[in-house]
Amino acid sequence: MGVPESYKGAVVLREDTEMFSGLPSQSRDPAKSLTLREVPTPEPGVGEVLVAVMASSINYNTVWSSIFEPVPTFGFLRRYASQVPSAGIHDQPFHVLGSDMSGVVLRVGAGVRRWKPGDKVVAHCLSVELSEADGHDDSMLDPEQRIWGYETNYGGLAQLSLVKANQLMPKPAHLTWEESAVSGLVHSTAYRQLISRNGARVKLGDVVLIWGAAGGLGSYATQLALRAGATPVCVVSSRAKADLVRSQGAELIIDRAAEGYRFWSDPDTPDPKEWKRFGARIRDLTGGDDPDVVFEHPGRETMGASVYVARRGGTIVTCASTSGYQHQYDNRYLWMGLKRIVGTHFANYREAWEANRLIAKGVVHPTLSAVYGLDDVGLAARRVHQNEHSGKVGVLALAPRPGLGIDAPEFRASHVEQIERFREGDAHDTVSG
């Protein structure tokens, strides 16, 4: 296959890292910093693969990158290049973002055996070197573990992408390009948090509190809890999102906005009375049970409540911290309740592969809600930043329109209602780019 000398990628620029200086996070607009630029095509090195990207998606790390919080990502690229001799190409004045991708293998580097040009693939976002012993039991513990498209360059929000061969997995045959592209990061993260031995190990009968149950992470966590035989208690922020979660099979739902929960009296003072009210509401729904597991990812806003409401001996499993990294909770409820906090971060290759297999078998379904063209990637990121979305927001790259890439139409037909459950309708889809 022919390979162009350059391609279009959604980038942030090193020269723009101070453009939002002094502005609070919510006032920073990804559409102002995240732009489409022509970038040179990288040559795949040993163990690397160049992929023609059909579609990608917006994750919260794209938002962080585009508003330069908590730090600009160019420091990640510089350290990668200095620590790994073969990674010098990643240190550029531009950063091509994106930690999800579906596409077609275009060219492979030396030593790649599993994949060949023409293979249809999806990517997970774990980039590891595995030159240290620590990563060989769980590659997430590799001291040189990085998130592709966030801590490395040449991510998935582009026409081409550079990945390691051990990031690739087979594309689910019954899904479109855009549907295939949205699950990799969030589903694998939720799988490790809830199902894996490295997370909470949810089992039959557990009560699982899921924050943001209609969002990117939460929409997959809800499905995984249900498939595991657990009882999810789903927290959402609107009636429409409650209806979406209910349509997935969840029955116990808390509309946080409608019920007026405010876990902080002011920006510096948590409100334990609200934790108590929230815990009582959970017990009302469950018939008196506290959560065995709390699926925690908002962070600062909710962590105090999460520690409080978990049952005695329960587990709070946490990642992301989209509302802030500095958590505050009352440690008496943790230590005297013999509770534990488990930190998880993305997933290793095996966990990602198992999560992708569930998608391919129609056990778990993508939660794609809207599709944007690559030209509108800034608008798509802005929407996620402002929490105006449900499920996942997809971005078309080389795919000229939504709906392409299906190779198993009969199998799809038996699952199409679940696959399209989160879709908002054609009015939200664009095909620019």
N, C-alpha and C positions, 0 to 999 in steps of 0.2 A: 504494500500500500504506500502511496506517496505521502510524504510528510512535509508540510509547509515550513518555511524558515521562521515564521512567526504566527501568532494566533491572538484572538481576543480573549482577555481575561478580566475578571472583576478584581480590581486592585485598590489598595490604599497606598499612599506615597509617603516616604520618609519625610519629605519636606513639609507635609501637612500635619505632623503629629501634634503641633501646638495650636491647631486651628480652633479647638474647643476650650482652650485654656480658660479657667475660671467659671465655666458653665457647669451646672449640676448635670448629673447623668441623664435625667429625663429630658433635658433641653438640648442634648446633643443629637444631631440628625444624621443617621447613616447615609441618607441620600446625598448629603453634601460632601462626604469624604470617600464613599465607595463608588468608583467610576470604572467605566470600561475602557481598557487601553490595549494597544497592540504590544505584545511582549515576545522576546525571542524564544523559540522552541528549544527546550533542554534536550540533551542527548541522554538516553537512559544508560546508567552505569551498571556495574555488576549487581545482579539481583533486582534490577529496576525495570519498570514497564511504562511505556508511553501509551496513554489511552485517549481515544477520540470520545469526548464526553457528549452524551446525548442529553442528560439532565442532571441536575443537582438539587440542593435544597438549602434553606436558611436554617442555621442553628444559632443558639445564643452566643456561641463563640465568635460567629461572624459579626454579631452586634457588638460584642466587646472589642473585637479588632477594629471595627469601623468607627467607634467612638473613643478609641485609644485608652480604654480602661480594662483592668486596673493599671496596666502599663502598655505603652506601644509595643507591638509585636516584633519590631525590628531588632530589639535586643535578643529575642529568641533566635532569630535567623543568624545574627552575628555569632552567638554562642555555638549554635549548631555547626556553623562553618569552621569555628576555631577548634572544636572538640573532635570532629569527625573529618579526617583528611579528605574523604570523597565528597563532602557536603559543601564545598566552597561555592558551588553554583547557587546555593540558596540565599546567600548574603547579597541582596540586591537593593536598590533604592525603591523598588516596588515590592509589594507582597500580594500574590494571587491567593485569594482566600477560598474557603469552602472545604468542609469536612465530610461531604457526602458526594456520591457519584454513581451513575450508571452509564455504561458505554461499551465500546468495542476496542479490544486490544489492537493497537496500531503497530507498535514495534517493541521488541523485548531486548534487554541487555544480556550480557554474558552470564551464563549460569542459570538462566531461567528455564525450568523444565516443565512446570505444570501448565503454563499458559502459552498460547501462540497467537499470532495475528489473526483477527477475525472472531475470536472468542467474545461472547457477550458476557459482561461481568458487572458486578457492583463492587464497591470498595468499602472497607471499614477503615477507621481513621487512626489506628495504632501504628506508629512508626517506631521500630526498635532496632537496636544494633546487636544486642545479645552477645556482646564481647565480655561481659562480666557474669559471674556465677549466679548473682541474685535473680536474674530474669529467667532462669531456666526451669523453675518450678511454676512460676506465674509471670509471664512476660510483662505484665503491668508493673512488676517490681524492678524491671530493668532500670538501672540508674540513668540510662540514656533513652528512656521512653519519652516519646513526644506525640502530640496530636497533629496529624497531617492536616495541612491547610490552616493551621492556627500557629503551631510552633515550627512548621516547615513551610517552604514556599511551594508554588505550583499546585495549588489546591483545585477542588472540583468545580468551582464557579467560573468555568472557562470552557473554551472549545476543546482544549487538550489538557491533559493532566499527567503529572509524573508521580508514580506510586512505587512502593516496593511490591514485589511479587507476592509476598505473604500478607498483603492487604486485600488481595482480590478473592472474590467468591463468585459462584455462578449466579447469573441473573435469574430471578424467578420467572419461569417461562410464561406464566399466565398474566403477568402484569405489564403495563405500559412502561416506557422509559421513565416517565416522571413518577409513577407509582413505585417503581423499583428503587428510585434514587433517594426516597425520603426516610427510609427506615434504619439505615446502617448505624448512625451514631446513637439516636435516642433509643431504639429498640435494644441494641446491644447493651447500652448503659442500664436500662431498666431490667434486662435479663440478669446481668451480674448483680444488681442491687437486690433483686427479689429471689431469684431461682438458684443462682450459682452457689457453690460451697464457699465462694469468696464474699458472699453477701449475706442476706438474711435467711436463706434456705427456707422459703415459705412452704408450708405443708398444708395438706388437706385439713380444713376446718379453721385455719387461722383467720383472725380479723385483721385486715390490712387497711390502715388509713392512708389514702392517696391524695396528696395535695396537688392542685392543678390538674385534676383528672381528665379534663378535656384538652389539655395542651399537648405539646410534643412528647415529653417524657410520660406524662400521666396517662395519655390515651393508650400507650402500649402497656404501662404498668397495670391498668385496669384489665386489659385482655389477659395478661399473664396471670394475674391473681385469680381471675375467673377460671382459666384453664387449669390452674393448679388445685382447684377445689377450695380456694379460700373465699372469704366474704369481704369484698372491698367496700370501704366507706369512702365515698368519693366527694372531695371538696371542689366546688366550682365557683365561678364568679358571676353567673347570669342564668336566667331561666333557659335560654337557648342552649347553653353549654350543659345544663342539667339534662335537657332532652337528648342531646348527643350521647352523653354517658349512659343514660337509661337505655338508649337504643342498642348499646353494646351488651346489655344484659345485666348491668348493675342495678340494684334496687335501693341501696341505702345512699342517699345523696344529701349533702349539705350545701345550700346556696349561700356562700359566705357573705355575699353582698346583700342579699335579701334579709338575712338574719342579723346583719349589722355587727359582725365581729370586728373588734379593734383591739389588737393584742398589745398596743403601746398607748399609754396615756399621753405621751409626748415623744419627740424623737429620741429621748434619752431614758425614758422610764417605761419598762414593761408593766402590763396590767394583769396580775395573777387572777383577778376576779373574772377576767375574760377567758383565761385558760380553764378555770373551773366551770364556767358556763358552757364552754365548748366541749369539755369532757362529759358534762351531764347530757348534752345533746347527742353525743356519740352513744352513750349508754341507753338513751331513749330509743335510738334506732336499732341497736343490737340486742336489746332485751337484757341489758345489764352488763355486757362485756366491754372491757377496755381493749384497745388495739394490741394484738400480739406484736405487730410490726408497724412502724410508721415509715412510709416512703417519703423521705424529706429531701426537697431540693430548692424551695424558695430561699432558705437560709435565715438571715437575720430577722425577717418579719415573722417567721413562724416557728423558729427553733425552740423558743421557750415553751410554747404551747405543745410542741411535739414531745418534748421531754416530760412534760407534766402528764399528758394524756396516755402515754404508753403504759401498758399494764405492768404490774410488778414482775420483774424478770424479763420484760419485753425488750425489743430491739428498735432503735432508731437508726435507719440506714440512710446515709446522707451523701449528696454530691451537689455540685453546681453553685448553689448560693446566689441565685439570680437577683434576690432583693438586697444582697450585701453579705460580705464575708465575715464581718465581725459579729459573731453570735453572742447572745446573752441568754442564759437560762439559770434557774435555781438548782444548784448542784445537789441540794438535799433530796430532791425528787429522783435524781439519778442514783446517788450512792445508797440512800436508804431504801429505795425501791429495787435495788439490785438490777437496774436497767443497764443497757450498754449502747454505746454509739459506735457504729461501724462506718468508716469512711470508705467509699468506693469511687473509682474513677474509670470511666469508659469500660472496656472489656478486653480480655486477651483474645487471641485469634480463635482459639477453640470455642470460647463463649460466643464470639461474634458469628462463627460458623454455625453453631447450634441455633442461635437466634434467627439467622438467615434461613436455615432449614425449616423452621416453623413457618416463616413467611411463604417459602416455596411450596409447602404442603397445605397451605390454606388453613393452618391452625390459628395463626395470628395474621391480621390484615393491616395494610398500610392505612394511615389516617390522613391522607392528603386532602387538604381543604381547598387550596387555590394554587394556580399556576401562573407564573410570570415569565416573561421573556428575559434573556440575559441583559438586554438594554435597560430593563426596569429593575435590576437587582437592588439598587439603592432603595427603591420604593418598597420592595419586598422586605428588606431588612428593617426599614422604618416600621413597617406593620408589626413585625415580630417584637421590635423594641417597645412599641406602644401597647403590646398585648392585645392587639385588635384581631387576632387570629384564633382559630381552633386547630387542633392537630398540627399538621405540618404544612409549610408553604414550599412548594416546588418551584424550580427555575429551569426552563428549557435552555439548552445550549445548542448543540447541532441538530437536535430533533426539530423539524420545521413547524410542528404543531402537536398539540396534545393527542393522545390516543394511539400512538404508534408503538411498535415493538412487541406486540402480543404474539406469542408462538404456541400457546395452548388455549385456543378460544373455548373449547368445550369444557375444560376444567374451570376456566374463568367464569363461564356462564353459571356454574353452580355456586359461585361465591360473589357474584357481581354486586349484590345488594350490600354485603358487608364491606367490599372493597371501596364502594363509592359512598359509603355512609356519611363521611365528613365533607363531601364536595358541596361547594356553595352555589354551583351553577355556572353556566358559560359566561355570565356577565362579569365574573371576577377573573376569567382566564384571559391572558394576553399571549400573543405569539410573536412579539418583536424580538429581535436579537438574532 
